[in-house]
Amino acid sequence: MISSFLLSQILIGIAFIFDLSSFQFRNRKHILICFTIAASLISAHFFLLGENTAGSVVALSAVRFVVSIFTTDKRLMWLFLGLILFAGIVTFDGLEDILSVSAMLLSTFSAFSAQDKKLRLFMMCGTVLMITHNILIFSPAAIILEVFFLLSNLFAYYRYYLKVSRSTSDIKVKKSIQLTTDPLEELLKNGESLDFRLDQEAWQELKTGDYVEFWEDFTGWQKEPTEDARKVTVKIEHVYKAPTFKELFDVIEKEFTRLGDKEGLLTGLRSWWSEDKEVSEGVLAFHVTVVK
């Protein structure tokens, strides 16, 4: 028969696959799904080793990851923080348990962070604590998993935030523009997008070949980017203009791509600008691509 120790190491091997791949995604939902599966396997591994505190708090983290896929409501975050502390106190059996509980508390803050950058930073801090914990309880596979998880996270952080900054440092950005989170996510996911605006003086200076920087506006009404707001440099590939959004859609579909649900798109645009403003000022759209 397979010993409990060997089975625990096998479970870690499976969890390793999900943990290693998680930070190669940029989509927050995909990251959290990987975390959920990996955390469930890691929790079972701890229980097999008789580490009930680590098993309990990591099991709670798996549930928490599922919940945070659908909401980042801070009230739920505080609920899970309380549950992790309670589980840690009830099952406490040694100083190493302080490390696992602290790591899961940091992990909870990360799971309820709406911003990918903050999620990664909290998770890296928690990972360092779990590496120390796994050394103390001597789980070789778990040590390797957490080390590779940390390295994977560091590599992805460099790729998504540091490397992009370096590669765009010599580009002359003509304008800095706010963009709400959902369209920014789509831009990062697809590598290109259409940005719709009224044909106002602020945008008339921009032309094909110009570089602009989008920064993440979490509310839609921010005047300046926050410290943890994501930024992305894009190149304007084409500028489309028309008297109205409906006419603009026709122009874009002839030259660029099909827009899908145009009625839904129009409704969304008119939630920002009234039809009167649209008609009086005219409209435009920038086809932009992310600078690699």
N, C-alpha and C positions, 0 to 999 in steps of 0.2 A: 504493500500500500504506500501511497505518496504521503510523506510526513507533512504535518501542518506547516513547518517552516518552508519546505520545498514548494508546497501549493501557494503559500503567501508570495514567494518570489516569482512564481508563474503569473499570478494575478498582476503583480507589479509590471511584469514584462508586457502584458496586454495593455495596461494603463499607460505604459511608456509610449506606445504608438499614438494614443490620443493626445497625451500631454505634449509630445514632441511636435505634433502637427498643429496644435491649437494656435500658437502665436504666428503661424505662417498665414493665417487668415487675417484680414483686416476687418471683416464684418463682425460686429460685436456679437450677434446671435450665434454665428458659427463657432466663435471662440468659446462661448458659454456652454454650448451643447457638448463640445469636446471636454470641457471641464467637468460637466455633470457625469459623463460616462467614466472618466478617469477617477474622479473623486469616489464614486461608488466602488470601484475596484480597489482603490487604495484603502478605503475604510474596511472592506472585508479582509484585506491583508493584515491590517493592524489587529483586528479581532482574533485572527488566527494566531497572532504572536502574543496574545494575551494583553495587548496594549489597549485597554478599554476606553481610556480617555481619548486617545488619538482616534480610535475607531469611531467613537460617538461624535466627536466634533467634526470629523471629516464627513461622516454620514449626514450631519446637519448641513454641511457646506454643499453637498450634492443637491439636497432639497432646495437650498438657497439659490444655487445656480439656476435651477429650473424656474423658480419664481422670478428671478431677476431678468430672465429672458423677456418676460412680459411686462415688468414694471421696475422702475428704479425709485419707487415711493420710499422716502426716507423712514416712514413709520415701520415698514417691514424690515428695513435694515436694522433698526433698533430692536425689533422683536428678535431677529436672529442673533444679534450681539448678546442679548439677554439669555437666549437659549443656549448658546455656546458657553457662556460663563457658568450657567447653571449646570450643564453637563460636565464641565470641567471640575466644578466643586464636588459634585456628587460622586464622580468616579476617580477623583484625585488619588494618585498612588506613588508619586515621586516628583522630584524637581523637573525631570524631563517633560512632564505633563504641562508645565508652565510654557514651555516652548511651543508645543503643539496647539495649545489654546491661543497663545499670542499670534501664532501664524494664521490660525483660522479667523481671528478677529480682523487682522489686516486683509485677509482674503475677502472677508465680508464687505469691508469698505470698498475694495476693488470691484466686487460684483455689482454693487449698487452705484458705481460711478458711471455716469452717462457718457463720459469722454474716454475714448480708447487709450489716450496717453496716460491719464491718471490711473486707469485700470491696470496698465502694465507696471507702473511704478510701485503701486501697493503690492501687486502680486510678486514682484521681484524681492521686496523686503520680506514678505512672508516665506518665500522659498528659501532664503538664507537661514531663517529660523528652523524650517523643517529639515534642512540638510544637517544642522547641528543635532536636532532631535534624533534623526535616523542613525547618526553616528553613535549616539549614546545608547540606543537600544540595539544596535548592530543588526541592521537590515541592509545588506549589501546592494540588493537590487533597488531598494528605495533610495539609497544614497545616490546611486548612478542616475536613477530617474530624475531626482530633484536637481542634480548638477546639470544634466542635459536640458532639463526644463528651463533652468536659469540661463544657460548659454543660448538656447533657442530664443528665449525672450529678449536677451541682450542683442542678439543678431537682428531680430525683427525690429526692435526699437531703433537700432542704428540705421536699418534699411529704410524705415518709414519716416524717421524724424531727423536724424543727423546727416545721413547721406544726401537726402533731398536738399537739405539746407546748404551743404557744400556744393552740390552740383548746380545750384541756382544762384550761388553767391556772386558770380560774375555776370549775371543777367540784369539788365536795367529794367526794373519793374516800373511801368508807367502809372499804375493806379492800384490802390488797395481797396478792395470791395468786400462788404459784409455778405455772408451767405448763410442761410439757416441750416441746421444740422442735416435734415433729410436730403436736400439737393446736394449738399457737400458729400454725404455718404455715397450717393449715386455717382457723383463725379469721380470719386476715388475708386469706386468699384469698377466703373466702365472705362475710365481713362479719358473720357470725353463727355461733353454735355452741351446743351443749349441753354443759354442764360438770357431770359426775356426781361426787357426794360421798356419804359417809356422813352420816346426819342427826345430826351432832354439834353441840355447843354453839357451836363456832367459826363454824358456818355458819348457825345458827338466827336470828342477829341480822339476816341479810340478807333483804331483801324486794323485791318488785316496785318499780321506780323508782330503786333504789339504784345508785350508780356504784362499780365496783371496778376495780382495776388488776391486770392479769396481767403478771408478769415472767417472762422466759425462764429456765427451769431446765434447763441443758444435760445434767445427769446424772440428774435425778429425785430427788436427795437433797440439794440445796443448801439452806442455811438463809437465805442472803442473795444478792441478785442481784450478778453480776459487773459490772465497769465497762462492758463492751460488750454486756451482756444487753439484748435488746429489751424494751420495755414498751408495753402497749396498754391504753387506758382503754375500758371497756365499760359498757353500761347493762343492768341486769337487767330483762328484759321479762316474765318469768314464772318462778315457782318451782313445781316439781312434786315431790310427796312420795308415798311408798308404802312398804309394809313390806319389799318385796324388789325387786331390779332387774327381774325378769320382770314383776311387777305395775306397776312404774314405766314400763316400755316400753309397756305397754298404755295407760296413762294418757296418755303423750306422743303416741302414735299417734292417739289420739282427738282431741287438741286442737292438736297442733303439726305433725308431719310423720312420714312413714314412716322407720324407722331402718335399713332394708336388712338386712344380715347381723347379726341380733340375737344369734345364737350366738357369732359372732366378737367382737361388742361385749362380751357377757357374759364371755367368756374373758379379754378384756383387762382388764375391771374387776376380775375376781377375781384377776388377777395382782398387783393392788394391795391388795385387801381380801379376806379369807377369807369363805366363806359364813356361818360362825358370826358374824363381826362384822356382816355384812349383816343377818342375821336379828335379832340382839340389839339393834342400834341403829336399824335402818330406813335408808332411802336417800332422796336427793333429787337433783334436777337443776335447774340454772339455765339458762334460755334467755337468752342474752346477745347484744347487737349492738354492733359497734364504733362508738365515738363518732367522727364525722367532724370 
